């Protein structure tokens, strides 16, 4: 079902793409949170007290990812359902891209630290 303009031109087909994107970011945040809790169980034997900091940062990042993804989804829905779409800019995804890059970098650092510690 689409929301036509008064002239009959369709602005936005409210398909499921924005919702799928929001769900994927939710899954990412959940996976990061679960991974952080698993690391809380495994890493103290390897890294000691520093692992608590790593786990706390992971849990904080997972909450932030879910929060900003939900905010962005709501903003996108407002923009797409607004009849003046040409005048309203889409919300930026910079915070989510930064979170993804930071988590990837942290995972790489942890992998290197584990490999160095094991060998």
PAGUDO-366412 format. One record per atom (N, C-alpha, C): residue number from 1; residue in one letter; x, y, z. Coordinates in Angstrom, 2 decimals. Each point is the difference from the previous one (the first is absolute). Example, Ala and Ser with C-alpha at 12.3 -4.5 7.8 and 13.67 -1.06 7.14 Angstrom:
2
[atom 1,'a',[13.19,-5.69,7.80]],
[atom 1,'a',[-0.89,1.19,0.00]],
[atom 1,'a',[0.90,1.20,0.00]],
[atom 2,'s',[-0.35,1.05,-0.72]],
[atom 2,'s',[0.82,1.19,0.06]],
[atom 2,'s',[-0.77,1.09,0.73]],
//
This chain:
119
[atom 1,'x',[0.84,-1.16,0.00]],
[atom 1,'x',[-0.84,1.16,0.00]],
[atom 1,'x',[0.88,1.22,0.00]],
[atom 2,'x',[-0.30,0.98,-0.79]],
[atom 2,'x',[0.83,1.19,-0.09]],
[atom 2,'x',[-0.81,1.21,0.43]],
[atom 3,'x',[0.74,1.07,0.31]],
[atom 3,'x',[-0.62,1.25,0.41]],
[atom 3,'x',[0.11,0.98,-1.16]],
[atom 4,'x',[-1.04,0.17,-0.80]],
[atom 4,'x',[0.10,0.89,-1.14]],
[atom 4,'x',[-0.10,1.46,0.40]],
[atom 5,'x',[0.64,0.84,-0.78]],
[atom 5,'x',[-0.14,1.44,0.16]],
[atom 5,'x',[-1.37,0.41,-0.52]],
[atom 6,'x',[-0.43,1.22,0.29]],
[atom 6,'x',[-1.30,0.43,-0.52]],
[atom 6,'x',[-0.11,-0.10,-1.52]],
[atom 7,'x',[1.11,0.19,-0.72]],
[atom 7,'x',[-0.04,-0.10,-1.46]],
[atom 7,'x',[-0.01,-1.45,-0.47]],
[atom 8,'x',[0.17,-0.94,0.90]],
[atom 8,'x',[0.01,-1.40,-0.37]],
[atom 8,'x',[1.39,-0.58,-0.16]],
[atom 9,'x',[1.04,0.82,0.13]],
[atom 9,'x',[1.37,-0.50,-0.12]],
[atom 9,'x',[0.42,-0.67,1.31]],
[atom 10,'x',[0.60,-1.17,-0.08]],
[atom 10,'x',[0.40,-0.74,1.19]],
[atom 10,'x',[1.37,0.50,0.45]],
[atom 11,'x',[0.09,0.42,1.25]],
[atom 11,'x',[1.28,0.46,0.55]],
[atom 11,'x',[0.78,-1.16,0.58]],
[atom 12,'x',[-0.67,-0.84,0.74]],
[atom 12,'x',[0.71,-1.00,0.79]],
[atom 12,'x',[-0.84,-1.26,0.08]],
[atom 13,'x',[0.63,-1.10,-0.35]],
[atom 13,'x',[-0.63,-1.29,0.19]],
[atom 13,'x',[0.48,-0.52,1.35]],
[atom 14,'x',[-0.88,-0.06,0.98]],
[atom 14,'x',[0.46,-0.39,1.34]],
[atom 14,'x',[0.32,-1.49,0.08]],
[atom 15,'x',[0.99,-0.39,-0.77]],
[atom 15,'x',[0.44,-1.39,0.01]],
[atom 15,'x',[0.73,-0.32,1.28]],
[atom 16,'x',[0.61,-1.12,0.03]],
[atom 16,'x',[0.62,-0.46,1.23]],
[atom 16,'x',[1.49,0.29,0.08]],
[atom 17,'x',[0.58,0.66,-0.99]],
[atom 17,'x',[1.45,0.23,-0.01]],
[atom 17,'x',[0.47,0.77,1.23]],
[atom 18,'x',[-0.62,1.13,0.40]],
[atom 18,'x',[0.48,0.68,1.21]],
[atom 18,'x',[-0.14,-0.87,1.25]],
[atom 19,'x',[-1.08,-0.78,0.05]],
[atom 19,'x',[-0.18,-0.86,1.16]],
[atom 19,'x',[1.03,-1.12,0.02]],
[atom 20,'x',[0.31,-0.57,-1.15]],
[atom 20,'x',[1.03,-1.05,-0.06]],
[atom 20,'x',[1.35,0.55,0.44]],
[atom 21,'x',[0.31,1.21,-0.41]],
[atom 21,'x',[1.26,0.63,0.40]],
[atom 21,'x',[0.04,0.19,1.51]],
[atom 22,'x',[-1.10,0.49,0.56]],
[atom 22,'x',[-0.06,0.19,1.46]],
[atom 22,'x',[0.14,-1.33,0.73]],
[atom 23,'x',[-0.64,-1.03,-0.53]],
[atom 23,'x',[0.10,-1.32,0.63]],
[atom 23,'x',[1.44,-0.54,-0.07]],
[atom 24,'x',[0.68,0.25,-1.10]],
[atom 24,'x',[1.38,-0.48,-0.11]],
[atom 24,'x',[0.91,0.72,0.98]],
[atom 25,'x',[-0.23,1.30,0.22]],
[atom 25,'x',[0.80,0.71,0.99]],
[atom 25,'x',[-0.33,-0.48,1.40]],
[atom 26,'x',[-1.28,-0.34,0.25]],
[atom 26,'x',[-0.37,-0.58,1.29]],
[atom 26,'x',[0.74,-1.32,0.24]],
[atom 27,'x',[0.04,-0.83,-1.03]],
[atom 27,'x',[0.72,-1.28,0.11]],
[atom 27,'x',[1.49,0.24,0.24]],
[atom 28,'x',[0.55,1.00,-0.66]],
[atom 28,'x',[1.41,0.32,0.20]],
[atom 28,'x',[0.26,0.41,1.44]],
[atom 29,'x',[-0.85,0.87,0.53]],
[atom 29,'x',[0.15,0.41,1.39]],
[atom 29,'x',[-0.17,-1.16,0.97]],
[atom 30,'x',[-0.96,-0.86,-0.28]],
[atom 30,'x',[-0.22,-1.17,0.86]],
[atom 30,'x',[1.20,-0.95,-0.07]],
[atom 31,'x',[0.52,-0.23,-1.19]],
[atom 31,'x',[1.16,-0.88,-0.15]],
[atom 31,'x',[1.22,0.57,0.73]],
[atom 32,'x',[0.18,1.30,-0.08]],
[atom 32,'x',[1.11,0.64,0.70]],
[atom 32,'x',[-0.18,-0.14,1.51]],
[atom 33,'x',[-1.22,0.18,0.47]],
[atom 33,'x',[-0.27,-0.15,1.44]],
[atom 33,'x',[0.25,-1.42,0.48]],
[atom 34,'x',[-0.48,-0.98,-0.76]],
[atom 34,'x',[0.21,-1.40,0.37]],
[atom 34,'x',[1.49,-0.34,-0.07]],
[atom 35,'x',[0.68,0.48,-1.04]],
[atom 35,'x',[1.44,-0.24,-0.10]],
[atom 35,'x',[0.76,0.61,1.17]],
[atom 36,'x',[-0.44,1.16,0.44]],
[atom 36,'x',[0.65,0.65,1.15]],
[atom 36,'x',[-0.23,-0.80,1.28]],
[atom 37,'x',[-1.20,-0.55,0.17]],
[atom 37,'x',[-0.27,-0.81,1.19]],
[atom 37,'x',[0.79,-1.31,-0.03]],
[atom 38,'x',[0.14,-0.57,-1.18]],
[atom 38,'x',[0.82,-1.22,-0.12]],
[atom 38,'x',[1.47,0.33,0.29]],
[atom 39,'x',[0.44,1.15,-0.50]],
[atom 39,'x',[1.38,0.43,0.27]],
[atom 39,'x',[0.20,0.23,1.49]],
[atom 40,'x',[-1.03,0.44,0.69]],
[atom 40,'x',[0.09,0.20,1.45]],
[atom 40,'x',[0.28,-1.32,0.71]],
[atom 41,'x',[-0.49,-1.07,-0.57]],
[atom 41,'x',[0.22,-1.33,0.58]],
[atom 41,'x',[1.38,-0.56,-0.38]],
[atom 42,'x',[0.46,0.28,-1.23]],
[atom 42,'x',[1.21,-0.64,-0.52]],
[atom 42,'x',[1.25,0.84,0.22]],
[atom 43,'x',[-0.07,1.29,-0.26]],
[atom 43,'x',[1.21,0.83,-0.01]],
[atom 43,'x',[0.68,0.23,1.34]],
[atom 44,'x',[-0.69,0.02,1.15]],
[atom 44,'x',[0.74,0.23,1.25]],
[atom 44,'x',[1.11,-1.02,0.25]],
[atom 45,'x',[-0.15,-1.20,-0.50]],
[atom 45,'x',[1.05,-1.01,0.18]],
[atom 45,'x',[1.24,0.32,-0.83]],
[atom 46,'x',[-0.21,0.77,-1.07]],
[atom 46,'x',[1.11,0.32,-0.91]],
[atom 46,'x',[0.59,1.37,0.31]],
[atom 47,'x',[-0.86,1.01,0.18]],
[atom 47,'x',[0.47,1.39,0.12]],
[atom 47,'x',[-0.21,0.61,1.38]],
[atom 48,'x',[-0.62,-0.68,0.90]],
[atom 48,'x',[-0.20,0.54,1.34]],
[atom 48,'x',[-1.02,1.13,0.03]],
[atom 49,'x',[0.32,1.02,0.78]],
[atom 49,'x',[-0.96,1.09,0.24]],
[atom 49,'x',[-0.27,0.85,-1.25]],
[atom 50,'x',[0.93,0.02,-0.95]],
[atom 50,'x',[-0.23,0.78,-1.21]],
[atom 50,'x',[-1.19,-0.52,-0.80]],
[atom 51,'x',[-0.30,-1.26,0.15]],
[atom 51,'x',[-1.12,-0.57,-0.74]],
[atom 51,'x',[-1.33,0.59,0.45]],
[atom 52,'x',[-0.09,0.42,1.26]],
[atom 52,'x',[-1.23,0.63,0.47]],
[atom 52,'x',[-0.26,1.31,-0.74]],
[atom 53,'x',[1.06,0.76,-0.25]],
[atom 53,'x',[-0.13,1.24,-0.76]],
[atom 53,'x',[-0.47,-0.28,-1.42]],
[atom 54,'x',[0.60,-1.02,-0.61]],
[atom 54,'x',[-0.37,-0.37,-1.37]],
[atom 54,'x',[-1.48,-0.40,-0.06]],
[atom 55,'x',[-0.43,-0.79,0.95]],
[atom 55,'x',[-1.40,-0.46,0.03]],
[atom 55,'x',[-0.95,1.16,0.25]],
[atom 56,'x',[0.36,0.90,0.90]],
[atom 56,'x',[-0.85,1.17,0.27]],
[atom 56,'x',[-0.11,0.88,-1.23]],
[atom 57,'x',[1.11,0.19,-0.71]],
[atom 57,'x',[-0.06,0.80,-1.23]],
[atom 57,'x',[-0.86,-0.68,-1.06]],
[atom 58,'x',[0.10,-1.31,-0.10]],
[atom 58,'x',[-0.82,-0.73,-0.96]],
[atom 58,'x',[-1.48,0.11,0.32]],
[atom 59,'x',[-0.35,-0.13,1.28]],
[atom 59,'x',[-1.41,0.13,0.38]],
[atom 59,'x',[-0.52,1.41,-0.23]],
[atom 60,'x',[0.85,1.00,0.30]],
[atom 60,'x',[-0.39,1.39,-0.25]],
[atom 60,'x',[-0.20,0.24,-1.49]],
[atom 61,'x',[0.90,-0.53,-0.81]],
[atom 61,'x',[-0.13,0.17,-1.45]],
[atom 61,'x',[-1.25,-0.69,-0.53]],
[atom 62,'x',[-0.34,-1.16,0.56]],
[atom 62,'x',[-1.19,-0.70,-0.48]],
[atom 62,'x',[-1.27,0.79,0.31]],
[atom 63,'x',[-0.07,0.57,1.18]],
[atom 63,'x',[-1.16,0.83,0.37]],
[atom 63,'x',[-0.05,1.24,-0.90]],
[atom 64,'x',[1.15,0.62,-0.25]],
[atom 64,'x',[0.04,1.19,-0.85]],
[atom 64,'x',[-0.43,-0.33,-1.43]],
[atom 65,'x',[0.43,-1.13,-0.52]],
[atom 65,'x',[-0.38,-0.39,-1.36]],
[atom 65,'x',[-1.50,-0.18,-0.11]],
[atom 66,'x',[-0.59,-0.69,0.95]],
[atom 66,'x',[-1.45,-0.21,-0.04]],
[atom 66,'x',[-0.74,1.33,0.15]],
[atom 67,'x',[0.46,0.85,0.92]],
[atom 67,'x',[-0.65,1.29,0.22]],
[atom 67,'x',[0.04,0.87,-1.26]],
[atom 68,'x',[1.18,0.17,-0.58]],
[atom 68,'x',[0.11,0.85,-1.18]],
[atom 68,'x',[-0.68,-0.60,-1.23]],
[atom 69,'x',[-0.01,-1.31,-0.11]],
[atom 69,'x',[-0.70,-0.63,-1.11]],
[atom 69,'x',[-1.51,0.24,0.10]],
[atom 70,'x',[-0.54,-0.12,1.20]],
[atom 70,'x',[-1.44,0.24,0.18]],
[atom 70,'x',[-0.34,1.47,-0.27]],
[atom 71,'x',[0.85,0.89,0.47]],
[atom 71,'x',[-0.22,1.43,-0.26]],
[atom 71,'x',[0.03,0.32,-1.49]],
[atom 72,'x',[0.96,-0.62,-0.69]],
[atom 72,'x',[0.13,0.24,-1.44]],
[atom 72,'x',[-1.19,-0.58,-0.75]],
[atom 73,'x',[-0.46,-1.17,0.39]],
[atom 73,'x',[-1.16,-0.62,-0.64]],
[atom 73,'x',[-1.23,0.89,0.14]],
[atom 74,'x',[-0.22,0.53,1.20]],
[atom 74,'x',[-1.15,0.89,0.22]],
[atom 74,'x',[0.12,1.27,-0.84]],
[atom 75,'x',[1.22,0.54,-0.10]],
[atom 75,'x',[0.20,1.21,-0.79]],
[atom 75,'x',[-0.23,-0.27,-1.49]],
[atom 76,'x',[0.45,-1.15,-0.48]],
[atom 76,'x',[-0.21,-0.35,-1.41]],
[atom 76,'x',[-1.48,-0.16,-0.29]],
[atom 77,'x',[-0.72,-0.64,0.90]],
[atom 77,'x',[-1.43,-0.16,-0.20]],
[atom 77,'x',[-0.70,1.35,-0.05]],
[atom 78,'x',[0.39,0.92,0.88]],
[atom 78,'x',[-0.60,1.34,-0.02]],
[atom 78,'x',[0.28,0.70,-1.32]],
[atom 79,'x',[1.23,-0.10,-0.49]],
[atom 79,'x',[0.36,0.67,-1.25]],
[atom 79,'x',[-0.74,-0.62,-1.18]],
[atom 80,'x',[-0.03,-1.32,-0.06]],
[atom 80,'x',[-0.61,-0.66,-1.15]],
[atom 80,'x',[-1.52,0.16,-0.04]],
[atom 81,'x',[-0.61,0.10,1.16]],
[atom 81,'x',[-1.45,0.16,0.02]],
[atom 81,'x',[-0.43,1.47,-0.08]],
[atom 82,'x',[0.97,0.89,0.04]],
[atom 82,'x',[-0.29,1.44,-0.11]],
[atom 82,'x',[-0.23,0.33,-1.47]],
[atom 83,'x',[-0.94,0.87,-0.27]],
[atom 83,'x',[-0.29,0.34,-1.40]],
[atom 83,'x',[1.04,0.94,-0.59]],
[atom 84,'x',[0.81,0.65,0.82]],
[atom 84,'x',[1.03,0.92,-0.49]],
[atom 84,'x',[1.37,-0.66,0.02]],
[atom 85,'x',[0.12,-1.18,-0.59]],
[atom 85,'x',[1.26,-0.75,0.05]],
[atom 85,'x',[1.15,0.72,-0.66]],
[atom 86,'x',[-0.27,0.83,-0.98]],
[atom 86,'x',[1.07,0.70,-0.70]],
[atom 86,'x',[0.68,1.02,0.91]],
[atom 87,'x',[-0.71,0.50,0.99]],
[atom 87,'x',[0.55,1.05,0.85]],
[atom 87,'x',[0.64,-0.52,1.28]],
[atom 88,'x',[-0.26,-1.24,0.37]],
[atom 88,'x',[0.51,-0.55,1.25]],
[atom 88,'x',[1.12,-0.99,-0.31]],
[atom 89,'x',[1.21,0.23,0.54]],
[atom 89,'x',[1.09,-0.94,-0.28]],
[atom 89,'x',[-0.17,-1.30,0.78]],
[atom 90,'x',[0.52,-1.07,-0.57]],
[atom 90,'x',[-0.02,-1.29,0.68]],
[atom 90,'x',[1.00,0.05,1.15]],
[atom 91,'x',[-0.26,-0.72,1.08]],
[atom 91,'x',[0.95,-0.01,1.11]],
[atom 91,'x',[1.30,-0.68,-0.38]],
[atom 92,'x',[1.06,0.45,0.61]],
[atom 92,'x',[1.32,-0.52,-0.30]],
[atom 92,'x',[0.21,-1.36,0.66]],
[atom 93,'x',[0.81,-0.81,-0.63]],
[atom 93,'x',[0.33,-1.32,0.56]],
[atom 93,'x',[1.43,-0.01,0.52]],
[atom 94,'x',[0.59,1.16,0.19]],
[atom 94,'x',[1.40,0.07,0.43]],
[atom 94,'x',[0.24,-0.67,1.34]],
[atom 95,'x',[-0.91,0.17,0.96]],
[atom 95,'x',[0.22,-0.59,1.32]],
[atom 95,'x',[-0.02,-1.52,-0.09]],
[atom 96,'x',[-0.87,-0.56,-0.83]],
[atom 96,'x',[-0.04,-1.45,-0.14]],
[atom 96,'x',[1.22,-0.52,-0.75]],
[atom 97,'x',[0.45,0.74,-1.01]],
[atom 97,'x',[1.21,-0.40,-0.72]],
[atom 97,'x',[1.21,0.07,0.92]],
[atom 98,'x',[0.06,1.04,0.82]],
[atom 98,'x',[1.10,0.11,0.95]],
[atom 98,'x',[-0.03,-1.15,1.01]],
[atom 99,'x',[-1.18,-0.34,0.49]],
[atom 99,'x',[-0.12,-1.11,0.96]],
[atom 99,'x',[0.45,-1.31,-0.63]],
[atom 100,'x',[-0.41,-0.23,-1.24]],
[atom 100,'x',[0.41,-1.24,-0.69]],
[atom 100,'x',[1.51,-0.04,-0.18]],
[atom 101,'x',[0.60,1.12,-0.37]],
[atom 101,'x',[1.45,0.04,-0.18]],
[atom 101,'x',[0.73,-0.19,1.33]],
[atom 102,'x',[-0.51,0.63,1.06]],
[atom 102,'x',[0.64,-0.11,1.31]],
[atom 102,'x',[-0.06,-1.43,0.53]],
[atom 103,'x',[-1.15,-0.63,-0.16]],
[atom 103,'x',[-0.15,-1.39,0.47]],
[atom 103,'x',[0.90,-0.93,-0.81]],
[atom 104,'x',[0.08,0.21,-1.30]],
[atom 104,'x',[0.87,-0.83,-0.84]],
[atom 104,'x',[1.46,0.17,0.40]],
[atom 105,'x',[0.41,1.23,0.24]],
[atom 105,'x',[1.37,0.27,0.42]],
[atom 105,'x',[0.29,-0.63,1.36]],
[atom 106,'x',[-0.94,0.11,0.93]],
[atom 106,'x',[0.19,-0.59,1.33]],
[atom 106,'x',[0.09,-1.52,-0.09]],
[atom 107,'x',[-0.83,-0.60,-0.86]],
[atom 107,'x',[0.06,-1.45,-0.17]],
[atom 107,'x',[1.34,-0.43,-0.57]],
[atom 108,'x',[0.52,0.76,-0.94]],
[atom 108,'x',[1.31,-0.30,-0.58]],
[atom 108,'x',[1.09,0.12,1.06]],
[atom 109,'x',[-0.06,1.03,0.82]],
[atom 109,'x',[0.99,0.16,1.07]],
[atom 109,'x',[-0.06,-1.15,1.00]],
[atom 110,'x',[-1.20,-0.42,0.35]],
[atom 110,'x',[-0.14,-1.12,0.94]],
[atom 110,'x',[0.53,-1.29,-0.61]],
[atom 111,'x',[-0.26,-0.21,-1.27]],
[atom 111,'x',[0.51,-1.19,-0.68]],
[atom 111,'x',[1.53,-0.01,0.01]],
[atom 112,'x',[0.60,1.14,-0.31]],
[atom 112,'x',[1.47,0.10,0.03]],
[atom 112,'x',[0.53,-0.24,1.42]],
[atom 113,'x',[-0.68,0.58,1.00]],
[atom 113,'x',[0.45,-0.18,1.38]],
[atom 113,'x',[-0.10,-1.45,0.44]],
[atom 114,'x',[-1.06,-0.67,-0.41]],
[atom 114,'x',[-0.14,-1.42,0.36]],
[atom 114,'x',[1.06,-0.84,-0.70]],
[atom 115,'x',[0.24,0.27,-1.29]],
[atom 115,'x',[1.02,-0.76,-0.73]],
[atom 115,'x',[1.39,0.22,0.57]],
[atom 116,'x',[0.30,1.23,0.40]],
[atom 116,'x',[1.30,0.28,0.61]],
[atom 116,'x',[0.12,-0.70,1.35]],
[atom 117,'x',[-1.07,0.00,0.76]],
[atom 117,'x',[0.03,-0.62,1.33]],
[atom 117,'x',[0.12,-1.52,-0.10]],
[atom 118,'x',[-0.63,-0.60,-0.98]],
[atom 118,'x',[0.01,-1.46,-0.15]],
[atom 118,'x',[1.35,-0.49,-0.47]],
[atom 119,'x',[0.64,0.76,-0.90]],
[atom 119,'x',[1.27,-0.50,-0.56]],
[atom 119,'x',[1.20,0.39,0.81]],
//
